Amino acid sequence: MERATHSPSLNQSYLLSPSRASTTRLHSFSFTRNLSPSTSSIKLQRSSSSVSSSGVSLTRCNAVLSNSSSSKDVTELADIDWDNIGFGLKPTDYMYVMKCNLGGEFSNGELQRFGNIEVSPSAGVLNYGQGLFEGMKAYRKQDGKNILLFRPEENATRMRCGAERMCMPAPTIDQFVEAVKATVLANKRWVPPPGKGSLYIRPLLMGTGAVLGLAPAPEYTFLVYVSPVGNYFKEGVSPINLIVESEFHRATPGGTGGVKTIGNYAAVLKAQSVAKAKGYSDVLYLDCIYKRYLEEVSSCNIFIVKDNVISTPEIRGTILPGITRKSIVDVARSQGLKVEERNVTVDELLEADEVFCTGTAVVVSPVGSITYKGKRVSYGEGSFGPVSEKLYTVLTSLQMGLTEDNMKWTVNLS
């Protein structure tokens, strides 16, 4: 695994969010990096500018990473085996960090060398689980130069909703999106070649301030790091095998199942580990009251197809509102397919024509079999069903820039 010892050169102008969301002044930020090994971060320097005509606060950031030994832009890819990257962490060049006090506003973000962070043993995130995360991807287009993000503002909105539930301040939508852009551009040599995978983007929001009694942390850190990835499941795009879990539950009404808080994922590890030890790919959870309605898989949403009608559990507070889920619903309807968001029973699951999962990591993954109370039901013939294959093709073609983006979902970085 290659770890960078130098910086990719950038000559980019891109927006960074305002220090204060309420201000009506435009600010101009510029920063320059001297690529000596001892330098560890890129600082922002602000100067005032004119007021926007709309009265909305915008902040301009001019990023210039320069190498004193060479003015040549570094455009080569990282030296790793792109055909076998799998889904695991590969340390890249930079991460983005921004801090905020409780009751304050995020500001003064910076790119830093990717590495460990230091927090107090009594940090809120360590003691009381006060943390959220997001998952996103960037794809390299066929021209090898342009890079696409997929609906980043949706991730920003979801993090803000989660932050409200977890009593945390959150970056504005603009701050979130521009931090993601800056991080991807600083690590652009780690974006896989077309068709070889994607750059997984992990924004984190953590209570990093020290707190002993049960209370919101006094300080918060917003951090974005990235890693190149391949397929999430070892099966790749081949069908996965799920087991329905009726004893352990992922979420409860009134809880935090509908937000992307870190504790939701620790809670599924027990059932998931048992299932994988038995040869299953993952676990499908039922509701905790009646134990008959589908909720979601450990890290993705679930869909069934019956007589060309697509059904998926409705969002009701115990299910994460997946952005890929939302996109698939919209894509399906744009293709003339009927989609129902409602309670879906386990009996309907067993009678379905097709079953598939959606999520940022898995994208669209066909389900080859479901096992429920010892009974195994198989779907398809070892590949996508016709409906899920169509949806997979339309969505991934859009994400990778292979087709025109009529939905206006992608953000181009060059």
Disulfide bonds with the S-S distance in Angstrom:
none
